[in-house]
Amino acid sequence: MRAIVITRPGGPDTLQIQERPAPVPAEGEVLIRVKAAGVNRPDVSQRKGHYPPPPGASPDIPGLELAGIVEQCGAGCRRWKTGDAVCALVAGGGYAEFAAVPEGQCLPLPAGWSFAEAASLPETVFTVWHNVFQRGLLKRGERFLVHGGSGGIGMTAIQLAKAFGAIVYTTAGSQEKCDACLGLGADRCVNYKTEDFEQVLSPEGIDLVLDTIGGDYIPKNLRLLRADGRLVFINAIRGSKAEIDVFSLMGRRLLITGSTLRVRDTAFKSALAADIEERVWPLIETGGFRSVVYNRFPLQDAALAHELMENGPHMGKIVLLTD
């Protein structure tokens, strides 16, 4: 098979297409002929040498989500059969023509969706569902803030939070990006380059914040939270350390948590997939959630996709196509 390989830690030019043996599905796994693979910021971090894959994952082929056709079923597989169209969350190895995936981490291709659209779902939907709804316990009518609303996580969080009845706020770095967020259902988008989100949103107060920024955003997020508010971290691109007023936290009964998905075991990811299929997939199937694919690249142009991810004005997801 053809695969994109990280030849050494570094820039996008370290991504090269190579011939590799196709994986063989182990017990409980399916072999998927990959049609499309999503590109995500953790892939960029792995390429730079900052985000090593967990044990058992491909050490040098990035890619955390994909869509394609079941080519072969390993021993013990019960649900899927050859020819089924699926999308899947993987711990690595998505940038290739074939990938072996635990069957519980696969979900059916949504009706009417292309492989490129479906490949944009797993990493963001799994992350948002777990951190916003399972961990963050977002409820109907609550005020929810997600930073970086024009990215894949942000656009997913806006749509799911709105669909489940929250009041949704977000931040973005231009009026064009703010307009895109509003078009997906956000009630308000703060342009962080022209306004201070804390000053704008403090009269409202926030019940739940999903943060990928960290750094100087941390104290601002905490000051915005209402009583019994929650702050959930899934990244900290501006720094992981901050000073916290513990007495303020105690007085308002605030909860601070966070998680990383990639290192969780197959049992956890399979249970999460089952919950998503029950709660989120009907919304997707009925048109209550839409994929926002900004650009598509052939597999061999993965370096260009990474350049766009790091430096371009993209909104939504970037996808690699194997055909």
GULUMTI-628457 format. One record per atom (N, C-alpha, C): z negated, y negated, x negated. Coordinates in steps of 0.02 Angstrom, whole numbers, padded with zeros to 5 digits, always signed. Layout:
N
ZYX
...
***
This chain:
323
+00000+00059-00042
+00000+00000+00000
+00000-00062-00044
+00022-00119-00015
+00015-00183-00048
-00053-00213-00030
-00084-00245-00078
-00148-00276-00066
-00154-00339-00109
-00192-00388-00085
-00207-00447-00124
-00271-00433-00163
-00267-00442-00229
-00322-00424-00273
-00348-00487-00309
-00414-00493-00314
-00445-00546-00355
-00445-00520-00427
-00401-00547-00469
-00393-00521-00537
-00449-00545-00583
-00479-00602-00567
-00536-00628-00605
-00566-00685-00564
-00629-00703-00575
-00656-00760-00539
-00619-00824-00558
-00603-00865-00508
-00568-00927-00524
-00533-00956-00463
-00478-00992-00476
-00442-01027-00424
-00396-00982-00385
-00359-01011-00338
-00314-00971-00296
-00263-00930-00335
-00244-00954-00395
-00194-00918-00435
-00219-00850-00460
-00284-00837-00453
-00310-00772-00474
-00297-00718-00421
-00272-00738-00363
-00253-00690-00311
-00183-00664-00324
-00176-00600-00334
-00111-00570-00348
-00098-00511-00302
-00036-00500-00284
-00019-00442-00243
-00005-00383-00289
-00036-00326-00274
-00030-00266-00315
-00020-00206-00270
+00003-00151-00299
+00006-00087-00265
-00060-00051-00276
-00090-00027-00223
-00152+00010-00226
-00146+00073-00182
-00184+00126-00197
-00185+00183-00151
-00213+00163-00083
-00182+00187-00031
-00210+00174+00036
-00276+00210+00043
-00326+00181+00076
-00390+00215+00084
-00383+00275+00131
-00430+00321+00123
-00433+00380+00166
-00494+00372+00211
-00486+00376+00277
-00544+00366+00321
-00597+00420+00313
-00658+00400+00304
-00714+00447+00300
-00736+00466+00371
-00786+00507+00376
-00812+00527+00441
-00835+00464+00479
-00813+00459+00542
-00832+00402+00583
-00791+00339+00571
-00739+00344+00529
-00696+00287+00515
-00626+00298+00543
-00592+00242+00554
-00521+00244+00572
-00482+00208+00518
-00422+00232+00504
-00376+00198+00459
-00332+00152+00501
-00333+00088+00485
-00294+00039+00523
-00236+00014+00481
-00176+00017+00510
-00118-00016+00480
-00124-00090+00497
-00141-00130+00448
-00157-00200+00459
-00094-00240+00474
-00095-00277+00529
-00041-00322+00546
-00057-00395+00528
-00121-00412+00531
-00142-00480+00516
-00215-00479+00492
-00231-00526+00448
-00299-00531+00422
-00321-00604+00422
-00381-00618+00445
-00406-00686+00445
-00429-00707+00376
-00422-00771+00362
-00445-00801+00299
-00507-00842+00315
-00561-00832+00277
-00624-00865+00290
-00654-00893+00226
-00699-00942+00233
-00729-00973+00174
-00767-00922+00130
-00799-00872+00157
-00829-00822+00113
-00779-00788+00067
-00715-00782+00089
-00664-00754+00045
-00653-00799-00016
-00656-00865-00004
-00649-00913-00059
-00708-00906-00107
-00768-00900-00079
-00827-00892-00121
-00824-00828-00162
-00800-00774-00132
-00792-00711-00169
-00741-00720-00225
-00686-00753-00211
-00635-00764-00263
-00663-00802-00322
-00709-00848-00309
-00739-00888-00363
-00795-00852-00400
-00814-00793-00374
-00867-00754-00406
-00936-00769-00381
-00940-00804-00323
-01006-00825-00296
-01030-00781-00238
-00990-00733-00215
-01008-00696-00155
-00987-00623-00164
-01023-00586-00205
-01003-00516-00218
-01006-00474-00156
-00960-00426-00149
-00961-00383-00090
-01020-00335-00092
-01043-00313-00034
-01099-00265-00033
-01076-00196-00058
-01123-00153-00075
-01105-00086-00097
-01062-00050-00046
-01010-00017-00070
-00965+00020-00027
-00904-00018-00005
-00906-00085-00010
-00848-00125+00009
-00800-00130-00050
-00738-00146-00036
-00689-00155-00089
-00713-00208-00137
-00715-00193-00203
-00743-00241-00250
-00696-00300-00266
-00631-00292-00255
-00585-00345-00276
-00531-00362-00225
-00532-00331-00166
-00486-00349-00112
-00526-00386-00059
-00516-00451-00050
-00555-00488-00001
-00530-00475+00070
-00563-00508+00117
-00543-00503+00188
-00596-00473+00231
-00622-00511+00279
-00678-00490+00321
-00659-00475+00393
-00596-00485+00411
-00575-00472+00480
-00501-00457+00481
-00481-00417+00529
-00411-00395+00532
-00394-00373+00602
-00329-00365+00613
-00304-00335+00675
-00244-00291+00657
-00237-00235+00693
-00182-00191+00678
-00182-00130+00724
-00152-00076+00700
-00143-00016+00740
-00177+00043+00706
-00214+00082+00744
-00247+00141+00717
-00194+00190+00693
-00197+00206+00629
-00148+00251+00598
-00175+00323+00595
-00241+00329+00585
-00271+00395+00576
-00345+00390+00594
-00373+00444+00621
-00444+00446+00638
-00479+00496+00594
-00535+00475+00565
-00575+00520+00525
-00614+00568+00570
-00646+00617+00538
-00686+00665+00575
-00741+00630+00614
-00753+00654+00675
-00808+00628+00715
-00791+00566+00755
-00732+00538+00749
-00714+00479+00789
-00704+00499+00861
-00733+00461+00906
-00732+00480+00977
-00693+00431+01021
-00692+00368+01002
-00664+00319+01049
-00589+00307+01037
-00569+00297+00975
-00502+00274+00961
-00455+00331+00947
-00391+00319+00958
-00340+00369+00943
-00282+00335+00908
-00241+00375+00876
-00182+00348+00841
-00139+00307+00888
-00120+00248+00866
-00079+00203+00906
-00117+00149+00942
-00183+00154+00945
-00223+00102+00978
-00218+00036+00939
-00213-00019+00975
-00212-00086+00945
-00283-00114+00946
-00308-00133+00888
-00378-00155+00882
-00383-00215+00836
-00440-00249+00840
-00460-00295+00788
-00528-00272+00764
-00548-00293+00703
-00607-00263+00674
-00640-00311+00624
-00706-00303+00619
-00746-00336+00567
-00753-00288+00509
-00740-00312+00448
-00747-00270+00388
-00788-00307+00336
-00817-00269+00289
-00857-00300+00236
-00814-00320+00177
-00749-00306+00180
-00702-00322+00127
-00640-00279+00136
-00587-00295+00099
-00527-00254+00101
-00477-00272+00154
-00486-00329+00189
-00441-00347+00243
-00373-00371+00220
-00367-00398+00159
-00304-00424+00134
-00261-00366+00107
-00242-00320+00148
-00205-00261+00127
-00166-00233+00186
-00121-00187+00171
-00081-00158+00224
-00118-00103+00262
-00171-00075+00233
-00212-00025+00267
-00285-00040+00251
-00329-00023+00298
-00401-00030+00288
-00436+00025+00327
-00487+00055+00296
-00530+00104+00330
-00590+00067+00358
-00603+00077+00423
-00654+00037+00457
-00698+00084+00499
-00765+00075+00498
-00807+00112+00544
-00784+00100+00616
-00777+00153+00655
-00747+00145+00721
-00788+00099+00767
-00853+00095+00757
-00894+00052+00798
-00883-00022+00786
-00852-00039+00730
-00839-00109+00714
-00771-00133+00739
-00737-00090+00776
-00672-00107+00805
-00680-00127+00879
-00638-00172+00900
-00635-00193+00970
-00562-00191+00992
-00550-00179+01056
-00481-00176+01080
-00446-00244+01073
-00382-00242+01056
-00343-00303+01054
-00343-00334+01124
-00364-00397+01130
-00364-00428+01197
-00295-00428+01228
-00292-00416+01292
-00227-00413+01327
-00190-00479+01319
-00127-00475+01299
-00085-00534+01293
-00093-00571+01227
-00137-00547+01183
-00148-00580+01119
-00105-00550+01065
-00080-00591+01019
-00043-00567+00961
-00093-00540+00910
-00067-00503+00861
-00110-00479+00807
-00139-00537+00768
-00100-00589+00757
-00124-00648+00720
-00182-00681+00757
-00175-00688+00823
-00230-00718+00862
-00292-00674+00861
-00282-00609+00868
-00340-00564+00869
-00374-00560+00802
-00336-00566+00747
-00366-00564+00680
-00411-00624+00667
-00405-00676+00707
-00446-00736+00698
-00514-00729+00733
-00525-00675+00769
-00585-00669+00811
-00647-00640+00776
-00643-00582+00743
-00705-00545+00728
-00757-00583+00687
-00738-00612+00630
-00787-00644+00587
-00823-00700+00623
-00786-00742+00658
-00818-00799+00691
-00855-00779+00755
-00826-00735+00795
-00859-00715+00857
-00923-00676+00843
-00920-00628+00796
-00980-00590+00778
-01034-00637+00752
-01015-00684+00708
-01063-00730+00678
-01095-00775+00731
-01053-00804+00773
-01079-00850+00824
-01121-00814+00876
-01097-00756+00899
-01135-00722+00951
-01204-00702+00926
-01208-00676+00865
-01273-00656+00839
-01318-00716+00827
-01293-00768+00795
-01336-00823+00774
-01351-00874+00828
-01305-00885+00873
-01316-00933+00926
-01350-00902+00987
-01329-00842+01006
-01354-00812+01068
-01409-00760+01057
-01401-00716+01008
-01452-00666+00996
-01511-00694+00957
-01497-00730+00903
-01550-00757+00860
-01573-00826+00885
-01525-00868+00903
-01542-00936+00925
-01562-00941+00998
-01548-00889+01037
-01570-00885+01107
-01548-00944+01149
-01485-00965+01140
-01459-01021+01179
-01458-01004+01252
-01482-01051+01293
-01486-01041+01365
-01442-01093+01401
-01424-01075+01463
-01385-01121+01505
-01423-01187+01513
-01387-01242+01506
-01417-01308+01515
-01447-01338+01452
-01454-01298+01398
-01484-01325+01337
-01432-01366+01298
-01458-01408+01254
-01416-01451+01212
-01406-01416+01145
-01343-01405+01127
-01325-01366+01068
-01283-01409+01021
-01299-01407+00956
-01261-01443+00906
-01235-01394+00853
-01170-01396+00841
-01140-01357+00786
-01105-01406+00740
-01119-01401+00676
-01085-01443+00627
-01018-01413+00608
-00971-01456+00588
-00905-01432+00569
-00867-01403+00628
-00862-01441+00681
-00833-01416+00743
-00760-01397+00739
-00722-01423+00690
-00651-01409+00688
-00634-01348+00646
-00684-01315+00617
-00672-01253+00580
-00674-01193+00626
-00663-01134+00597
-00662-01073+00637
-00728-01060+00672
-00784-01065+00636
-00850-01055+00666
-00862-01108+00719
-00848-01171+00702
-00862-01225+00749
-00823-01219+00813
-00758-01204+00809
-00718-01198+00870
-00739-01138+00912
-00761-01085+00880
-00787-01028+00917
-00853-01045+00951
-00897-01078+00914
-00963-01096+00942
-00956-01144+01000
-00912-01193+00994
-00901-01241+01049
-00881-01204+01112
-00832-01161+01106
-00805-01127+01166
-00855-01079+01197
-00889-01040+01156
-00937-00992+01184
-00997-01027+01214
-01024-01077+01179
-01082-01113+01205
-01065-01147+01272
-01006-01177+01275
-00986-01210+01337
-00975-01160+01393
-00944-01103+01377
-00931-01052+01427
-00995-01024+01457
-01049-01023+01417
-01112-00997+01441
-01160-01052+01464
-01133-01111+01476
-01169-01163+01513
-01209-01212+01472
-01199-01217+01407
-01236-01265+01366
-01201-01333+01366
-01239-01384+01348
-01212-01450+01333
-01198-01451+01258
-01135-01464+01239
-01114-01450+01170
-01098-01515+01133
-01130-01522+01075
-01117-01577+01029
-01092-01548+00963
-01052-01587+00927
-01027-01564+00863
-01013-01623+00818
-00999-01607+00754
-00979-01658+00706
-00912-01638+00675
-00873-01688+00655
-00810-01676+00621
-00792-01738+00581
-00742-01731+00536
-00730-01784+00487
-00672-01830+00502
-00643-01828+00562
-00590-01875+00580
-00585-01878+00656
-00551-01930+00680
-00542-01936+00751
-00498-01881+00778
-00448-01861+00738
-00404-01806+00759
-00445-01742+00768
-00490-01728+00721
-00531-01668+00727
-00580-01673+00785
-00607-01733+00795
-00652-01742+00853
-00614-01731+00919
-00553-01756+00922
-00513-01746+00983
-00501-01671+00996
-00489-01634+00942
-00478-01561+00949
-00541-01528+00976
-00599-01549+00951
-00663-01520+00974
-00675-01536+01048
-00660-01598+01067
-00669-01618+01137
-00621-01578+01181
-00561-01565+01156
-00513-01526+01194
-00534-01454+01206
-00578-01428+01163
-00604-01360+01171
-00666-01358+01215
-00692-01416+01235
-00748-01416+01280
-00811-01452+01256
-00811-01476+01193
-00870-01512+01169
-00882-01574+01213
-00946-01587+01228
-00963-01646+01268
-00962-01710+01227
-00976-01703+01162
-00974-01760+01117
-00962-01736+01047
-00920-01773+01010
-00908-01758+00940
-00922-01821+00899
-00963-01815+00849
-00981-01871+00806
-00939-01867+00742
-00902-01919+00727
-00865-01924+00665
-00915-01941+00610
-00932-01892+00568
-00985-01903+00519
-00965-01951+00463
-00901-01968+00460
-00879-02016+00409
-00889-02088+00431
-00897-02099+00496
-00905-02167+00521
-00971-02177+00558
-01006-02122+00575
-01069-02127+00612
-01121-02079+00582
-01184-02096+00592
-01239-02052+00573
-01256-02008+00634
-01245-01942+00627
-01254-01899+00686
-01326-01900+00711
-01374-01909+00667
-01444-01911+00689
-01456-01972+00734
-01431-02029+00714
-01441-02090+00754
-01405-02084+00821
-01346-02056+00821
-01307-02050+00883
-01340-02002+00932
-01366-01946+00907
-01390-01893+00951
-01465-01894+00963
-01502-01935+00926
-01575-01934+00935
-01598-01954+01005
-01563-02000+01041
-01585-02013+01110
-01579-01951+01155
-01532-01906+01140
-01524-01846+01180
-01575-01793+01161
-01582-01781+01096
-01622-01725+01074
-01582-01660+01079
-01597-01613+01036
-01558-01551+01031
-01606-01492+01035
-01584-01440+01071
-01624-01379+01077
-01608-01328+01022
-01545-01325+01002
-01524-01276+00952
-01471-01307+00908
-01480-01298+00842
-01430-01320+00792
-01405-01260+00754
-01339-01253+00749
-01308-01203+00705
-01281-01242+00645
-01309-01228+00586
-01293-01268+00527
-01261-01228+00472
-01206-01253+00446
-01174-01225+00386
-01179-01272+00327
-01210-01329+00336
-01208-01383+00287
-01269-01383+00241
-01329-01382+00269
-01390-01384+00229
-01399-01450+00195
-01432-01449+00137
-01443-01510+00098
-01476-01565+00138
-01447-01626+00136
-01477-01683+00171
-01472-01678+00246
-01434-01629+00272
-01431-01619+00344
-01496-01586+00370
-01531-01550+00328
-01589-01511+00351
-01642-01555+00383
-01668-01607+00350
-01719-01649+00384
-01692-01684+00446
-01627-01702+00445
-01598-01734+00504
-01596-01685+00563
-01575-01624+00549
-01574-01573+00602
-01644-01563+00632
-01694-01559+00589
-01762-01546+00612
-01788-01605+00654
-01773-01666+00633
-01796-01724+00672
-01761-01727+00740
-01701-01700+00745
-01665-01701+00809
-01692-01652+00860
-01725-01600+00837
-01745-01546+00881
-01799-01567+00930
-01790-01547+00992
-01841-01556+01044
-01895-01503+01036
-01947-01508+01076
-02000-01458+01075
-01971-01388+01087
-01994-01340+01049
-01971-01270+01052
-01898-01263+01030
-01874-01312+00990
-01806-01309+00965
-01798-01258+00909
-01735-01240+00896
-01719-01189+00846
-01665-01216+00799
-01673-01201+00735
-01624-01218+00684
-01602-01153+00650
-01537-01138+00654
-01510-01076+00627
-01460-01092+00572
-01472-01062+00513
-01427-01072+00456
-01381-01012+00448
-01316-01026+00436
-01270-00973+00415
-01235-00991+00350
-01251-01049+00323
-01227-01070+00257
-01265-01133+00238
-01256-01156+00176
-01288-01217+00153
-01244-01246+00098
-01185-01271+00116
-01136-01291+00066
-01157-01354+00029
-01205-01392+00056
-01229-01452+00022
-01298-01442-00009
-01320-01379-00012
-01384-01365-00044
-01431-01326+00000
-01472-01284-00030
-01515-01239+00008
-01588-01261+00008
-01604-01318-00021
-01674-01339-00026
-01683-01406+00009
-01742-01413+00041
-01760-01476+00074
-01836-01478+00082
-01862-01538+00090
-01933-01547+00104
-01944-01547+00179
-01993-01509+00203
-02006-01501+00274
-02076-01525+00291
-02081-01564+00344
-02146-01585+00370
-02173-01529+00415
-02219-01490+00387
-02244-01432+00423
-02283-01452+00486
-02319-01508+00483
-02357-01528+00542
-02311-01548+00600
-02256-01579+00584
-02207-01595+00637
-02178-01531+00666
-02164-01483+00623
-02139-01418+00646
-02190-01384+00692
-02253-01386+00672
-02305-01355+00713
-02313-01390+00780
-02312-01457+00778
-02324-01495+00839
-02271-01484+00891
-02209-01472+00869
-02154-01461+00917
-02135-01387+00924
-02171-01344+00889
-02161-01271+00893
-02089-01252+00875
-02064-01280+00820
-01995-01268+00800
-01988-01201+00765
-01929-01171+00772
-01913-01108+00738
-01854-01120+00691
-01861-01096+00629
-01807-01100+00580
-01789-01029+00559
-01725-01013+00564
-01703-00945+00546
-01632-00949+00518
-01605-00892+00502
-01537-00889+00476
-01519-00817+00462
-01456-00805+00447
-01435-00736+00433
-01369-00736+00397
-01356-00680+00363
-01289-00665+00337
-01268-00599+00367
-01205-00595+00386
-01181-00537+00423
-01153-00482+00378
-01123-00502+00323
-01085-00454+00282
-01127-00397+00257
-01190-00410+00240
-01232-00358+00209
-01265-00312+00260
-01259-00328+00325
-01290-00286+00375
-01255-00218+00379
-01292-00167+00399
-01264-00099+00398
-01219-00086+00458
-01186-00029+00456
-01137-00011+00508
-01170-00006+00577
-01231+00021+00579
-01264+00028+00643
-01276-00040+00676
-01297-00089+00636
-01308-00156+00664
-01243-00186+00688
-01190-00183+00647
-01127-00213+00665
-01095-00179+00726
-01105-00113+00731
-01078-00077+00789
-01114-00096+00853
-01181-00104+00848
-01219-00126+00907
-01199-00197+00927
-01187-00240+00877
-01165-00308+00891
-01097-00308+00924
-01052-00265+00899
-00985-00260+00929
-00989-00238+01001
-01033-00191+01016
-01039-00166+01085
-01064-00222+01131
-01111-00263+01107
-01137-00318+01147
-01082-00370+01158
-01043-00384+01107
-00988-00432+01113
-00936-00406+01162
-00920-00342+01158
-00870-00315+01205
-00894-00322+01277
-00958-00313+01288
-00985-00318+01356
-00990-00390+01380
-01011-00435+01336
-01027-00503+01357
-00970-00554+01344
-00934-00545+01290
-00884-00596+01269
-00813-00575+01285
-00797-00511+01277
-00728-00489+01287
-00701-00504+01357
-00741-00497+01410
-00715-00516+01476
-00695-00590+01479
-00732-00633+01445
-00715-00704+01442
-00648-00714+01407
-00638-00677+01352
-00575-00682+01315
-00517-00656+01356
-00529-00600+01389
-00475-00568+01429
-00453-00611+01488
-00498-00652+01514
-00482-00692+01573
-00462-00764+01555
-00454-00777+01490
-00429-00843+01469
-00482-00896+01462
-00546-00877+01461
-00600-00925+01453
-00614-00943+01381
-00577-00913+01336
-00584-00927+01264
-00515-00921+01234
-00496-00967+01191
-00430-00962+01161
-00435-00964+01085
-00389-00929+01054
-00384-00929+00982
-00350-00994+00958
-00375-01021+00904
-00343-01080+00874
-00322-01061+00803
-00259-01038+00797
-00232-01020+00732
-00192-01079+00706
-00215-01108+00651
-00184-01168+00624
-00120-01152+00585
-00122-01097+00546
-00064-01080+00506
-00065-01006+00490
-00004-00979+00480
+00005-00909+00461
+00043-00906+00396
+00023-00860+00352
+00056-00851+00287
+00073-00777+00278
+00129-00762+00245
+00140-00692+00225
+00085-00669+00178
+00071-00605+00178
+00018-00578+00136
+00025-00600+00064
+00085-00599+00037
+00095-00616-00033
+00080-00689-00049
+00074-00731+00002
+00058-00802-00008
-00016-00817+00005
-00059-00769-00009
-00130-00779+00002
-00157-00838-00039
-00129-00849-00098
-00152-00905-00139
-00140-00972-00103
-00082-00978-00070
-00068-01039-00032
-00116-01047+00026
-00133-00991+00058
-00181-00993+00113
-00249-01017+00088
-00270-00995+00029
-00333-01017+00001
-00331-01091-00018
-00275-01113-00044
-00268-01184-00060
-00277-01227+00003
-00246-01205+00058
-00254-01242+00120
-00326-01239+00144
-00358-01181+00139
-00428-01175+00160
-00473-01224+00122
-00460-01231+00057
-00504-01273+00016
-00487-01347+00020
-00424-01364+00024
-00403-01434+00014
-00365-01464+00072
-00344-01425+00120
-00300-01451+00172
-00338-01477+00233
-00303-01513+00276
-00333-01541+00336
-00330-01493+00396
-00343-01430+00383
-00332-01381+00437
-00386-01385+00491
-00367-01363+00550
-00413-01358+00607
-00404-01289+00637
-00457-01250+00639
-00452-01182+00665
-00443-01132+00609
-00411-01076+00624
-00407-01019+00578
-00341-01017+00540
-00344-00985+00482
-00286-00970+00440
-00280-00894+00438
-00219-00868+00445
-00209-00796+00452
-00154-00774+00404
-00163-00714+00375
-00112-00682+00334
-00077-00629+00375
-00011-00623+00368
+00028-00573+00404
+00058-00524+00354
+00054-00460+00370
+00079-00408+00323
+00154-00395+00333
+00181-00409+00391
+00253-00396+00404
+00296-00455+00381
***
